[in-house]
Amino acid sequence: AESAGTEVWACWPGDGRWFRAKVTSVRGSSVSVAWLRRGSEKVGEEDEYLSSTGCDELLFTRLPHASVVTAKDRPAQAVVEKADRWRQQLGRVEELSQRFRSLRNACNKLAAQSAGPLPRDPLQGLAE
């Protein structure tokens, strides 16, 4: 079982390829990972790191347990039909949309409870 700090192979949801990562937390049925960068020790091949694809590897990503393995060697790339990949990505977008709505509702409740009026645009005043 993965635990925080464990180096793993994690499946990048964008294309289904496996890259080196480190577990940051395990919660319920998901594992949060930080994508590793190839350090000065030059461990592994360049294409084993998400940064080699041009993606923003500084992101933390929450993945299902099945997308994270503690194998010595890189797992074989799964052959996934485009329609299946599309359904997976769409499901993730829907999940994030629900979280956004929940966060927006919480912010609206906090704004309603605050003593003073809040600016309509949350970024208003930052440029001044």
TIVO-2410 file (N, C-alpha, C; in nm, 3 decimals):
# residues 128
REC num residu      c1      c2      c3 atome chaine
REC   1      A   0.084  -0.120   0.000     N      A
REC   1      A   0.000   0.000   0.000    CA      A
REC   1      A   0.088   0.124   0.000     C      A
REC   2      E   0.044   0.224  -0.073     N      A
REC   2      E   0.119   0.349  -0.081    CA      A
REC   2      E   0.098   0.430   0.045     C      A
REC   3      S   0.201   0.503   0.084     N      A
REC   3      S   0.188   0.596   0.196    CA      A
REC   3      S   0.265   0.722   0.159     C      A
REC   4      A   0.236   0.829   0.231     N      A
REC   4      A   0.299   0.958   0.201    CA      A
REC   4      A   0.451   0.943   0.199     C      A
REC   5      G   0.513   1.000   0.097     N      A
REC   5      G   0.658   0.995   0.083    CA      A
REC   5      G   0.708   0.882  -0.007     C      A
REC   6      T   0.623   0.789  -0.042     N      A
REC   6      T   0.663   0.676  -0.127    CA      A
REC   6      T   0.678   0.722  -0.272     C      A
REC   7      E   0.791   0.684  -0.334     N      A
REC   7      E   0.808   0.711  -0.477    CA      A
REC   7      E   0.736   0.602  -0.554     C      A
REC   8      V   0.660   0.644  -0.655     N      A
REC   8      V   0.573   0.553  -0.729    CA      A
REC   8      V   0.578   0.584  -0.878     C      A
REC   9      W   0.513   0.498  -0.955     N      A
REC   9      W   0.478   0.526  -1.093    CA      A
REC   9      W   0.332   0.566  -1.091     C      A
REC  10      A   0.299   0.678  -1.153     N      A
REC  10      A   0.161   0.725  -1.154    CA      A
REC  10      A   0.118   0.750  -1.298     C      A
REC  11      C  -0.005   0.716  -1.325     N      A
REC  11      C  -0.061   0.730  -1.460    CA      A
REC  11      C  -0.115   0.872  -1.477     C      A
REC  12      W  -0.055   0.949  -1.569     N      A
REC  12      W  -0.098   1.086  -1.596    CA      A
REC  12      W  -0.234   1.082  -1.664     C      A
REC  13      P  -0.336   1.145  -1.605     N      A
REC  13      P  -0.471   1.138  -1.662    CA      A
REC  13      P  -0.484   1.201  -1.801     C      A
REC  14      G  -0.391   1.286  -1.838     N      A
REC  14      G  -0.400   1.352  -1.967    CA      A
REC  14      G  -0.377   1.261  -2.086     C      A
REC  15      D  -0.292   1.158  -2.068     N      A
REC  15      D  -0.263   1.072  -2.182    CA      A
REC  15      D  -0.248   0.924  -2.147     C      A
REC  16      G  -0.261   0.889  -2.019     N      A
REC  16      G  -0.253   0.748  -1.980    CA      A
REC  16      G  -0.112   0.693  -1.971     C      A
REC  17      R  -0.010   0.780  -1.981     N      A
REC  17      R   0.128   0.733  -1.970    CA      A
REC  17      R   0.172   0.736  -1.824     C      A
REC  18      W   0.269   0.650  -1.790     N      A
REC  18      W   0.319   0.639  -1.653    CA      A
REC  18      W   0.443   0.724  -1.635     C      A
REC  19      F   0.446   0.800  -1.523     N      A
REC  19      F   0.560   0.886  -1.492    CA      A
REC  19      F   0.595   0.871  -1.344     C      A
REC  20      R   0.718   0.909  -1.310     N      A
REC  20      R   0.764   0.904  -1.170    CA      A
REC  20      R   0.693   1.012  -1.088     C      A
REC  21      A   0.653   0.973  -0.967     N      A
REC  21      A   0.584   1.067  -0.878    CA      A
REC  21      A   0.613   1.027  -0.733     C      A
REC  22      K   0.570   1.112  -0.642     N      A
REC  22      K   0.582   1.083  -0.499    CA      A
REC  22      K   0.445   1.104  -0.436     C      A
REC  23      V   0.403   1.008  -0.354     N      A
REC  23      V   0.275   1.017  -0.285    CA      A
REC  23      V   0.282   1.128  -0.182     C      A
REC  24      T   0.183   1.218  -0.185     N      A
REC  24      T   0.176   1.325  -0.085    CA      A
REC  24      T   0.071   1.294   0.021     C      A
REC  25      S  -0.035   1.221  -0.017     N      A
REC  25      S  -0.136   1.181   0.081    CA      A
REC  25      S  -0.222   1.071   0.021     C      A
REC  26      V  -0.284   0.996   0.111     N      A
REC  26      V  -0.379   0.892   0.072    CA      A
REC  26      V  -0.508   0.921   0.148     C      A
REC  27      R  -0.617   0.934   0.073     N      A
REC  27      R  -0.745   0.967   0.136    CA      A
REC  27      R  -0.854   0.886   0.068     C      A
REC  28      G  -0.914   0.794   0.142     N      A
REC  28      G  -1.023   0.714   0.088    CA      A
REC  28      G  -0.979   0.634  -0.032     C      A
REC  29      S  -1.048   0.652  -0.143     N      A
REC  29      S  -1.018   0.575  -0.263    CA      A
REC  29      S  -0.922   0.646  -0.357     C      A
REC  30      S  -0.857   0.754  -0.310     N      A
REC  30      S  -0.768   0.828  -0.399    CA      A
REC  30      S  -0.631   0.851  -0.334     C      A
REC  31      V  -0.535   0.875  -0.420     N      A
REC  31      V  -0.396   0.901  -0.380    CA      A
REC  31      V  -0.356   1.033  -0.444     C      A
REC  32      S  -0.301   1.124  -0.365     N      A
REC  32      S  -0.250   1.249  -0.420    CA      A
REC  32      S  -0.100   1.234  -0.442     C      A
REC  33      V  -0.054   1.277  -0.561     N      A
REC  33      V   0.087   1.266  -0.594    CA      A
REC  33      V   0.143   1.399  -0.638     C      A
REC  34      A   0.273   1.414  -0.619     N      A
REC  34      A   0.348   1.526  -0.675    CA      A
REC  34      A   0.438   1.464  -0.781     C      A
REC  35      W   0.438   1.522  -0.899     N      A
REC  35      W   0.517   1.469  -1.010    CA      A
REC  35      W   0.663   1.505  -0.988     C      A
REC  36      L   0.751   1.406  -0.997     N      A
REC  36      L   0.893   1.428  -0.972    CA      A
REC  36      L   0.961   1.489  -1.094     C      A
REC  37      R   1.070   1.561  -1.067     N      A
REC  37      R   1.156   1.615  -1.172    CA      A
REC  37      R   1.285   1.533  -1.173     C      A
REC  38      R   1.344   1.524  -1.287     N      A
REC  38      R   1.472   1.452  -1.297    CA      A
REC  38      R   1.578   1.539  -1.233     C      A
REC  39      G   1.635   1.493  -1.125     N      A
REC  39      G   1.732   1.571  -1.050    CA      A
REC  39      G   1.873   1.562  -1.106     C      A
REC  40      S   1.966   1.617  -1.033     N      A
REC  40      S   2.105   1.619  -1.077    CA      A
REC  40      S   2.166   1.479  -1.081     C      A
REC  41      E   2.103   1.382  -1.009     N      A
REC  41      E   2.154   1.245  -1.010    CA      A
REC  41      E   2.123   1.175  -1.141     C      A
REC  42      K   2.033   1.236  -1.223     N      A
REC  42      K   1.993   1.180  -1.353    CA      A
REC  42      K   1.942   1.037  -1.340     C      A
REC  43      V   1.858   1.013  -1.240     N      A
REC  43      V   1.799   0.881  -1.220    CA      A
REC  43      V   1.694   0.856  -1.327     C      A
REC  44      G   1.702   0.743  -1.393     N      A
REC  44      G   1.603   0.707  -1.494    CA      A
REC  44      G   1.620   0.784  -1.623     C      A
REC  45      E   1.534   0.752  -1.717     N      A
REC  45      E   1.536   0.818  -1.847    CA      A
REC  45      E   1.455   0.948  -1.841     C      A
REC  46      E   1.490   1.042  -1.926     N      A
REC  46      E   1.421   1.171  -1.927    CA      A
REC  46      E   1.271   1.154  -1.946     C      A
REC  47      D   1.229   1.061  -2.033     N      A
REC  47      D   1.086   1.045  -2.061    CA      A
REC  47      D   1.009   0.977  -1.948     C      A
REC  48      E   1.077   0.944  -1.837     N      A
REC  48      E   1.010   0.889  -1.720    CA      A
REC  48      E   0.953   0.999  -1.631     C      A
REC  49      Y   0.976   1.123  -1.668     N      A
REC  49      Y   0.933   1.237  -1.588    CA      A
REC  49      Y   0.831   1.319  -1.667     C      A
REC  50      L   0.727   1.361  -1.601     N      A
REC  50      L   0.621   1.436  -1.666    CA      A
REC  50      L   0.674   1.564  -1.730     C      A
REC  51      S   0.777   1.623  -1.672     N      A
REC  51      S   0.832   1.748  -1.726    CA      A
REC  51      S   0.881   1.730  -1.869     C      A
REC  52      S   0.915   1.608  -1.910     N      A
REC  52      S   0.964   1.586  -2.046    CA      A
REC  52      S   0.854   1.605  -2.150     C      A
REC  53      T   0.728   1.610  -2.109     N      A
REC  53      T   0.617   1.624  -2.202    CA      A
REC  53      T   0.575   1.770  -2.221     C      A
REC  54      G   0.630   1.859  -2.139     N      A
REC  54      G   0.590   1.999  -2.146    CA      A
REC  54      G   0.470   2.030  -2.057     C      A
REC  55      C   0.417   1.930  -1.988     N      A
REC  55      C   0.305   1.952  -1.895    CA      A
REC  55      C   0.357   2.021  -1.770     C      A
REC  56      D   0.268   2.082  -1.696     N      A
REC  56      D   0.304   2.149  -1.572    CA      A
REC  56      D   0.316   2.044  -1.462     C      A
REC  57      E   0.437   1.994  -1.445     N      A
REC  57      E   0.456   1.887  -1.348    CA      A
REC  57      E   0.458   1.935  -1.204     C      A
REC  58      L   0.445   2.064  -1.184     N      A
REC  58      L   0.444   2.116  -1.048    CA      A
REC  58      L   0.308   2.098  -0.982     C      A
REC  59      L   0.213   2.053  -1.058     N      A
REC  59      L   0.079   2.030  -1.005    CA      A
REC  59      L   0.075   1.904  -0.918     C      A
REC  60      F  -0.010   1.908  -0.820     N      A
REC  60      F  -0.042   1.788  -0.744    CA      A
REC  60      F  -0.165   1.728  -0.810     C      A
REC  61      T  -0.169   1.599  -0.819     N      A
REC  61      T  -0.279   1.534  -0.887    CA      A
REC  61      T  -0.337   1.427  -0.796     C      A
REC  62      R  -0.469   1.422  -0.789     N      A
REC  62      R  -0.538   1.317  -0.713    CA      A
REC  62      R  -0.579   1.209  -0.813     C      A
REC  63      L  -0.541   1.085  -0.783     N      A
REC  63      L  -0.563   0.972  -0.871    CA      A
REC  63      L  -0.629   0.858  -0.797     C      A
REC  64      P  -0.699   0.769  -0.867     N      A
REC  64      P  -0.749   0.648  -0.803    CA      A
REC  64      P  -0.631   0.556  -0.772     C      A
REC  65      H  -0.646   0.469  -0.672     N      A
REC  65      H  -0.538   0.379  -0.631    CA      A
REC  65      H  -0.484   0.298  -0.749     C      A
REC  66      A  -0.570   0.258  -0.842     N      A
REC  66      A  -0.527   0.176  -0.955    CA      A
REC  66      A  -0.430   0.250  -1.047     C      A
REC  67      S  -0.423   0.383  -1.036     N      A
REC  67      S  -0.335   0.462  -1.122    CA      A
REC  67      S  -0.201   0.491  -1.058     C      A
REC  68      V  -0.173   0.426  -0.945     N      A
REC  68      V  -0.048   0.447  -0.873    CA      A
REC  68      V   0.008   0.311  -0.833     C      A
REC  69      V   0.132   0.283  -0.876     N      A
REC  69      V   0.194   0.154  -0.843    CA      A
REC  69      V   0.336   0.176  -0.791     C      A
REC  70      T   0.379   0.086  -0.705     N      A
REC  70      T   0.514   0.094  -0.649    CA      A
REC  70      T   0.604  -0.012  -0.712     C      A
REC  71      A   0.608  -0.016  -0.842     N      A
REC  71      A   0.690  -0.113  -0.914    CA      A
REC  71      A   0.830  -0.057  -0.937     C      A
REC  72      K   0.928  -0.146  -0.949     N      A
REC  72      K   1.065  -0.104  -0.979    CA      A
REC  72      K   1.073  -0.050  -1.122     C      A
REC  73      D   1.010  -0.121  -1.214     N      A
REC  73      D   1.014  -0.082  -1.355    CA      A
REC  73      D   0.885  -0.013  -1.395     C      A
REC  74      R   0.895   0.072  -1.494     N      A
REC  74      R   0.779   0.146  -1.546    CA      A
REC  74      R   0.675   0.047  -1.598     C      A
REC  75      P   0.549   0.064  -1.556     N      A
REC  75      P   0.443  -0.023  -1.607    CA      A
REC  75      P   0.425  -0.005  -1.758     C      A
REC  76      A   0.377  -0.110  -1.823     N      A
REC  76      A   0.349  -0.102  -1.967    CA      A
REC  76      A   0.236  -0.002  -1.989     C      A
REC  77      Q   0.244   0.069  -2.099     N      A
REC  77      Q   0.139   0.165  -2.132    CA      A
REC  77      Q   0.012   0.090  -2.167     C      A
REC  78      A  -0.096   0.128  -2.105     N      A
REC  78      A  -0.225   0.066  -2.134    CA      A
REC  78      A  -0.277   0.120  -2.267     C      A
REC  79      V  -0.337   0.032  -2.342     N      A
REC  79      V  -0.400   0.074  -2.466    CA      A
REC  79      V  -0.542   0.115  -2.430     C      A
REC  80      V  -0.570   0.242  -2.443     N      A
REC  80      V  -0.701   0.294  -2.406    CA      A
REC  80      V  -0.763   0.357  -2.531     C      A
REC  81      E  -0.883   0.319  -2.557     N      A
REC  81      E  -0.955   0.377  -2.671    CA      A
REC  81      E  -0.978   0.525  -2.644     C      A
REC  82      K  -0.981   0.605  -2.750     N      A
REC  82      K  -1.004   0.748  -2.734    CA      A
REC  82      K  -1.136   0.777  -2.664     C      A
REC  83      A  -1.238   0.699  -2.694     N      A
REC  83      A  -1.368   0.722  -2.629    CA      A
REC  83      A  -1.359   0.695  -2.479     C      A
REC  84      D  -1.284   0.593  -2.439     N      A
REC  84      D  -1.267   0.564  -2.297    CA      A
REC  84      D  -1.192   0.677  -2.228     C      A
REC  85      R  -1.086   0.726  -2.292     N      A
REC  85      R  -1.007   0.836  -2.235    CA      A
REC  85      R  -1.096   0.961  -2.222     C      A
REC  86      W  -1.178   0.986  -2.323     N      A
REC  86      W  -1.269   1.100  -2.321    CA      A
REC  86      W  -1.366   1.087  -2.203     C      A
REC  87      R  -1.422   0.969  -2.182     N      A
REC  87      R  -1.516   0.947  -2.070    CA      A
REC  87      R  -1.446   0.969  -1.937     C      A
REC  88      Q  -1.321   0.922  -1.924     N      A
REC  88      Q  -1.246   0.942  -1.800    CA      A
REC  88      Q  -1.224   1.091  -1.774     C      A
REC  89      Q  -1.182   1.163  -1.877     N      A
REC  89      Q  -1.157   1.305  -1.860    CA      A
REC  89      Q  -1.285   1.382  -1.831     C      A
REC  90      L  -1.393   1.345  -1.897     N      A
REC  90      L  -1.521   1.410  -1.873    CA      A
REC  90      L  -1.568   1.387  -1.730     C      A
REC  91      G  -1.550   1.266  -1.679     N      A
REC  91      G  -1.585   1.236  -1.540    CA      A
REC  91      G  -1.505   1.322  -1.443     C      A
REC  92      R  -1.377   1.341  -1.472     N      A
REC  92      R  -1.292   1.423  -1.386    CA      A
REC  92      R  -1.339   1.569  -1.390     C      A
REC  93      V  -1.373   1.619  -1.508     N      A
REC  93      V  -1.422   1.756  -1.521    CA      A
REC  93      V  -1.550   1.775  -1.442     C      A
REC  94      E  -1.639   1.678  -1.450     N      A
REC  94      E  -1.765   1.687  -1.375    CA      A
REC  94      E  -1.739   1.688  -1.226     C      A
REC  95      E  -1.645   1.606  -1.180     N      A
REC  95      E  -1.610   1.603  -1.037    CA      A
REC  95      E  -1.555   1.739  -0.993     C      A
REC  96      L  -1.466   1.796  -1.072     N      A
REC  96      L  -1.409   1.926  -1.037    CA      A
REC  96      L  -1.513   2.037  -1.042     C      A
REC  97      S  -1.606   2.027  -1.135     N      A
REC  97      S  -1.715   2.125  -1.144    CA      A
REC  97      S  -1.800   2.121  -1.018     C      A
REC  98      Q  -1.829   2.003  -0.968     N      A
REC  98      Q  -1.907   1.991  -0.845    CA      A
REC  98      Q  -1.832   2.052  -0.727     C      A
REC  99      R  -1.702   2.028  -0.721     N      A
REC  99      R  -1.621   2.086  -0.613    CA      A
REC  99      R  -1.619   2.237  -0.622     C      A
REC 100      F  -1.608   2.289  -0.744     N      A
REC 100      F  -1.609   2.434  -0.763    CA      A
REC 100      F  -1.740   2.494  -0.715     C      A
REC 101      R  -1.852   2.434  -0.752     N      A
REC 101      R  -1.983   2.485  -0.708    CA      A
REC 101      R  -1.994   2.483  -0.557     C      A
REC 102      S  -1.945   2.378  -0.495     N      A
REC 102      S  -1.948   2.368  -0.349    CA      A
REC 102      S  -1.863   2.479  -0.286     C      A
REC 103      L  -1.745   2.502  -0.341     N      A
REC 103      L  -1.658   2.607  -0.290    CA      A
REC 103      L  -1.721   2.744  -0.310     C      A
REC 104      R  -1.780   2.767  -0.427     N      A
REC 104      R  -1.846   2.894  -0.454    CA      A
REC 104      R  -1.960   2.917  -0.356     C      A
REC 105      N  -2.040   2.814  -0.326     N      A
REC 105      N  -2.149   2.828  -0.229    CA      A
REC 105      N  -2.095   2.862  -0.091     C      A
REC 106      A  -1.985   2.799  -0.051     N      A
REC 106      A  -1.925   2.830   0.079    CA      A
REC 106      A  -1.877   2.974   0.084     C      A
REC 107      C  -1.816   3.021  -0.024     N      A
REC 107      C  -1.770   3.161  -0.030    CA      A
REC 107      C  -1.888   3.258  -0.024     C      A
REC 108      N  -1.994   3.226  -0.094     N      A
REC 108      N  -2.113   3.312  -0.090    CA      A
REC 108      N  -2.172   3.319   0.050     C      A
REC 109      K  -2.174   3.207   0.122     N      A
REC 109      K  -2.224   3.206   0.260    CA      A
REC 109      K  -2.136   3.291   0.349     C      A
REC 110      L  -2.003   3.279   0.331     N      A
REC 110      L  -1.912   3.362   0.410    CA      A
REC 110      L  -1.930   3.509   0.380     C      A
REC 111      A  -1.950   3.542   0.254     N      A
REC 111      A  -1.971   3.682   0.215    CA      A
REC 111      A  -2.098   3.736   0.277     C      A
REC 112      A  -2.202   3.656   0.281     N      A
REC 112      A  -2.329   3.699   0.338    CA      A
REC 112      A  -2.317   3.722   0.489     C      A
REC 113      Q  -2.227   3.648   0.553     N      A
REC 113      Q  -2.211   3.660   0.698    CA      A
REC 113      Q  -2.114   3.771   0.738     C      A
REC 114      S  -2.036   3.822   0.642     N      A
REC 114      S  -1.937   3.923   0.677    CA      A
REC 114      S  -2.005   4.055   0.710     C      A
REC 115      A  -1.937   4.134   0.792     N      A
REC 115      A  -1.994   4.261   0.837    CA      A
REC 115      A  -1.998   4.365   0.726     C      A
REC 116      G  -1.894   4.372   0.645     N      A
REC 116      G  -1.888   4.475   0.541    CA      A
REC 116      G  -1.914   4.415   0.404     C      A
REC 117      P  -1.951   4.500   0.311     N      A
REC 117      P  -1.974   4.449   0.176    CA      A
REC 117      P  -1.843   4.409   0.110     C      A
REC 118      L  -1.848   4.302   0.036     N      A
REC 118      L  -1.731   4.255  -0.038    CA      A
REC 118      L  -1.738   4.309  -0.180     C      A
REC 119      P  -1.623   4.335  -0.241     N      A
REC 119      P  -1.626   4.381  -0.380    CA      A
REC 119      P  -1.685   4.272  -0.469     C      A
REC 120      R  -1.753   4.314  -0.572     N      A
REC 120      R  -1.814   4.217  -0.664    CA      A
REC 120      R  -1.706   4.132  -0.731     C      A
REC 121      D  -1.596   4.194  -0.770     N      A
REC 121      D  -1.486   4.123  -0.831    CA      A
REC 121      D  -1.383   4.094  -0.722     C      A
REC 122      P  -1.354   3.966  -0.692     N      A
REC 122      P  -1.260   3.934  -0.583    CA      A
REC 122      P  -1.120   3.987  -0.608     C      A
REC 123      L  -1.085   4.018  -0.734     N      A
REC 123      L  -0.951   4.069  -0.763    CA      A
REC 123      L  -0.947   4.221  -0.763     C      A
REC 124      Q  -1.064   4.284  -0.748     N      A
REC 124      Q  -1.071   4.430  -0.747    CA      A
REC 124      Q  -0.986   4.484  -0.633     C      A
REC 125      G  -0.908   4.583  -0.661     N      A
REC 125      G  -0.826   4.646  -0.559    CA      A
REC 125      G  -0.685   4.589  -0.551     C      A
REC 126      L  -0.660   4.473  -0.610     N      A
REC 126      L  -0.526   4.415  -0.603    CA      A
REC 126      L  -0.426   4.492  -0.690     C      A
REC 127      A  -0.473   4.548  -0.797     N      A
REC 127      A  -0.383   4.619  -0.890    CA      A
REC 127      A  -0.352   4.760  -0.843     C      A
REC 128      E  -0.425   4.805  -0.744     N      A
REC 128      E  -0.406   4.944  -0.697    CA      A
REC 128      E  -0.283   4.959  -0.610     C      A
***
